[in-house]
Amino acid sequence: MLTRSCLRGASMESAILAPRAHVSHLADGTAVVDHEPDAALEAAIAASGLAPRPHGALDMFFGGVGAAYRRSSGEVEAAGDPRREAAVGVVTV
């Protein structure tokens, strides 16, 4: 989420909604990539040679993110993750 938002310029909402992946190791040492549906992500996993473990879109396996950010212009952006019951709000004082 931070890479998409901070380094690639995506809005927080689109960064939070983007498909996710998580690499883990099984007890036997095999590396697996849990991932949400996305053609580019699936191609990268296939090219890596790691074992894919697909999940549905916006799967709770990947946790939830709630984020708020104040830009140098003073604009505040906030977003919550539908993978969990996240909510954010901005109050101007």
C-alpha positions in Angstrom: 0.0 0.0 0.0 2.8 2.5 0.9 4.7 1.7 -2.3 1.7 2.3 -4.5 0.6 5.5 -2.6 3.9 7.1 -1.6 6.3 6.0 -4.4 3.9 5.5 -7.4 1.5 8.4 -6.7 -1.7 6.3 -6.4 -4.5 7.6 -4.2 -4.8 6.0 -0.8 -8.1 4.4 -1.8 -6.8 2.8 -5.0 -3.6 1.7 -3.2 -5.6 0.0 -0.4 -8.0 -1.6 -2.9 -5.1 -3.0 -5.1 -4.5 -6.7 -5.1 -2.1 -8.0 -2.5 0.5 -10.8 -2.2 2.3 -12.3 0.8 5.2 -14.7 0.6 5.5 -17.3 3.4 7.4 -20.6 3.9 5.7 -23.9 4.7 7.1 -26.3 7.4 9.1 -28.1 4.7 10.7 -24.9 3.5 8.7 -24.5 0.4 8.0 -20.8 -0.4 4.4 -20.0 -1.4 2.8 -16.8 -2.5 -0.7 -16.1 -1.2 -2.3 -13.6 -3.6 -5.5 -11.9 -4.7 -6.6 -12.1 -8.4 -4.5 -9.9 -10.7 -3.0 -10.9 -14.1 0.3 -9.0 -13.7 0.8 -10.4 -10.2 0.0 -13.9 -11.3 2.5 -13.6 -14.2 5.2 -12.4 -11.8 4.5 -15.3 -9.4 4.7 -17.8 -12.3 8.0 -16.2 -13.5 9.4 -16.4 -9.9 8.9 -20.2 -9.8 7.3 -19.9 -6.4 4.1 -21.8 -5.6 1.0 -19.7 -6.0 -1.9 -19.9 -3.4 -4.8 -17.9 -4.8 -7.4 -16.1 -2.7 -10.5 -14.2 -3.8 -10.6 -10.5 -4.3 -10.4 -8.3 -1.2 -9.8 -11.4 1.0 -9.6 -11.0 4.7 -6.4 -13.1 4.8 -4.5 -10.0 3.9 -5.7 -7.9 6.9 -7.0 -4.4 6.8 -5.5 -1.0 6.3 -6.9 2.3 7.5 -4.8 5.3 6.5 -4.7 9.1 6.6 -2.2 11.4 5.0 -1.6 15.2 5.0 -0.1 16.5 1.8 2.3 19.5 1.7 -0.6 21.5 0.3 -2.6 20.9 3.5 -5.0 18.5 1.8 -5.9 15.5 3.9 -6.6 12.1 2.3 -8.0 9.1 4.1 -9.3 5.7 3.2 -10.4 2.4 4.9 -10.0 -1.2 3.7 -13.2 -3.2 2.8 -11.3 -6.4 3.6 -12.2 -5.6 7.2 -14.7 -3.3 8.8 -12.4 -0.3 8.5 -13.6 3.3 8.5 -11.8 6.6 8.4 -12.9 10.2 8.5 -11.4 13.7 8.3 -12.6 16.4 10.6 -11.7 20.0 9.8 -11.2 22.2 12.9 
